[in-house]
Amino acid sequence: MLKVDIGGFTESSKKKEKVKASTRDIIDLPSLPRRVSSNWKVGAHVSAAGGVENAVMNAAKIGANAFALFVKSQRKWISPPLTESSISLFKSRMKELSYNPKYILPHGSYLINLGNPDVEKREKSYECFLDDLKRCDALGLELYNFHPGSSLGIVEPSVSMSHIADCINRSHGDTPGSKVVVVLENMAGSGNIIGSDFVQLGEIISQVNDKARVGVCLDTCAFLSGYDIRTEQGWKYVELELFDTQVGLKYLRGMHLNDSKTECGSKKDRHDNIGVGHLSIRTFAHILADPRMQDIPLILETPSHEESSKNWDVWVKEIEVLNLLNTSSISNTNAASDALSSRHDTTNSIGNAENSRGGTNGAHKLKLDSLAQSIKDAITTAETTGRRKKATKITSKKVAKNASASRGGEKSRRGERQEEEEEGKSE
């Protein structure tokens, strides 16, 4: 039986790297969720805690065919360099678990603002940005997704867009031989953020010299900036006419799949689970039936509810549902679970749920509603599990506290008896 050691790592000295096995977890590959073989590569932004190499296993644990990760802390300007053992294990796990680098979409630091009008601050962002690109290259990855930046309301957006393009051009020159593609993400549109308008993304790309190393990640938060993609007609209009005209479909290198807690045009980026928010399951039905979305990473950034449940069952369910929304999901030997396969006879045509008028017929509507409900049920289970664990933890603490108090009281009583005995002897 093939097994993978996903134990921890850690530090290196100047002379040699030391691998520190703080916690070791032997995982049987057959115990992992079997992955669906599909042209739509669905996954999630998984944790890289303990080392980037752990992200690969975390993706496998949820049955993902693609994944995103942070290649360093997303909230620090400077992080320790990747160790040789982390790089080696990341690559070996990618190979062993059959992950293609073209479906991995690393996410950049939240601190980066290449559009900052302040030269010193922009340079600080650039160094952080360049470090991310070099890490991606060292890991053998091909994509790097980041938020374009902000004008901070100090300069015109066009000035910040030129700064962003200049930084991208500079990074290409500073990473000779690298194949990492810089991927601009569209934004929800709050404040002075660059990228909520497709025209802005297209303008940045127009100023990049090496067009082969620049692309776009389309987040369904485009809905929040005013692009209504809830209907099939709306989706086709946004993708075929607006995005293709103003940016170019050839630059589409990935998608973030998120439902929304806020309404269309709210400009507030508040992610919700698939089928739970204002976009509804129908939005994702026509996205996952669109052949133009094939062969690129489709990444969930939805709430995992892991904090309460201590597992990723909600993501597992979301990935299962999204795979059921297209017509090309075929069970593989390392792919879909038997339970997933058994549902294909009732759901394999959901990708064609909407009719030529853009509506949804009754039978397919019920199937879509059923899939959305299955995600809601998974969330309820996770939250219930979390409450139970929290209650158990509180009860355990109370029991331990009472036991400690009881031991303290018994000790005090023994002390009093001993004092009485001593006094009796003295008399």
HELIX and SHEET records of a PDB file:
HELIX    1   1 LEU A   29  SER A   31  5                                   3    
HELIX    2   2 GLU A   53  LYS A   61  1                                   9    
HELIX    3   3 GLU A   84  GLU A   96  1                                  13    
HELIX    4   4 PRO A  101  TYR A  103  5                                   3    
HELIX    5   5 VAL A  119  ALA A  138  1                                  20    
HELIX    6   6 PRO A  157  ASP A  174  1                                  18    
HELIX    7   7 PHE A  198  SER A  206  1                                   9    
HELIX    8   8 LYS A  211  ARG A  213  5                                   3    
HELIX    9   9 THR A  220  PHE A  223  5                                   4    
HELIX   10  10 GLU A  232  LYS A  236  1                                   5    
HELIX   11  11 TYR A  237  PHE A  243  3                                   7    
HELIX   12  12 ASP A  244  GLN A  246  1                                   3    
HELIX   13  13 LEU A  249  TYR A  251  5                                   3    
HELIX   14  14 SER A  280  ILE A  287  1                                   8    
HELIX   15  15 PRO A  291  MET A  293  5                                   3    
HELIX   16  16 GLU A  306  SER A  309  1                                   4    
HELIX   17  17 ASP A  313  LEU A  324  1                                  12    
HELIX   18  18 ASP A  338  SER A  342  1                                   5    
HELIX   19  19 HIS A  344  THR A  347  1                                   4    
HELIX   20  20 ILE A  350  ASN A  352  5                                   3    
HELIX   21  21 GLY A  362  SER A  426  1                                  65    
SHEET    1   A 2 LYS A   3  ASP A   5  0                                        
SHEET    2   A 2 ILE A  26  ASP A  28 -1                                        
SHEET    1   B 7 ALA A  66  ALA A  68  0                                        
SHEET    2   B 7 LYS A  41  HIS A  45  1                                        
SHEET    3   B 7 PRO A 297  LEU A 300  1                                        
SHEET    4   B 7 LEU A 252  LEU A 257  1                                        
SHEET    5   B 7 VAL A 214  ASP A 219  1                                        
SHEET    6   B 7 VAL A 181  GLU A 185  1                                        
SHEET    7   B 7 LEU A 143  PHE A 146  1                                        
SHEET    1   C 2 GLY A 149  SER A 150  0                                        
SHEET    2   C 2 ILE A 193  ILE A 194 -1                                        
SHEET    1   D 2 ASP A 259  SER A 260  0                                        
SHEET    2   D 2 HIS A 271  ASP A 272 -1                                        
END                                                                             
